[in-house]
Amino acid sequence: MTMKMFLFKIKKLLQHKLLNRNPMKKLSIILVLTITAIISSCNGVKREPGSIYMPDMAYSRAYESYADHSNLTEKGINYTAMPVAGTMPRGAEMPFHIAQDAPGDTTNYYASRAVKNPIDSLSKTDNDEAERLYLINCGICHGKNLDGNGPLWKNGDGPYPSAPKNLIADPIVSVMPEGQMFYSVTYGKNLMGAYASQLNRKQRWMVIKYVKNKQLAAKAAK
């Protein structure tokens, strides 16, 4: 019994004179019909698909990355499961638009000075995470205190023949713009290799903000 038929029968019964004269009988019949409709609607026979508010959400047409796409190939559709060129995931940092310089060229290295750090400040949680990332990826050379005295130098007793840059006291690095720092961390500079594969863009900016905060604190303490 469909809902439309059920409502139609209720209407007919309410219009009947006997029902109008006997309210208890009317309520009893309505109750019986309601129970009958509920029981009949719970059987295993699906007569109607029902209404869906947003069918695209219930029956997605999207192709999953690891699904079998052989049917598309058979139709001449070359689906690579790769993101569309020029797109980026939601919440990701904007791509670094400056390319790496060719060997012997420093044009883009100096152009990166104009790039601003998208992270204005670090919360307590972000600062702790940035410090953790720094100690894992940078501390081995530049030291936990950013003074260049990491395990690889170790006051001259380490395997390095010369001390890495002192990020606090070095006259060049201590005033280096954050965009130029990002360029160096992304592509590498001199003996320092690239860290683009170890740290994503947001993590690189976080570490740079952490270093800058340490530099500012050291200057303020003087």
PyMOL commands that set and color helices and strands:
alter all, ss='L'
color gray80, all
select helices_A, chain A and resi 3-15+17-21+23-41+55-58+70-74+107-114+124-137+139-142+154-156+173-175+178-187+201-221
alter helices_A, ss='H'
color red, helices_A
deselect
rebuild
show_as cartoon
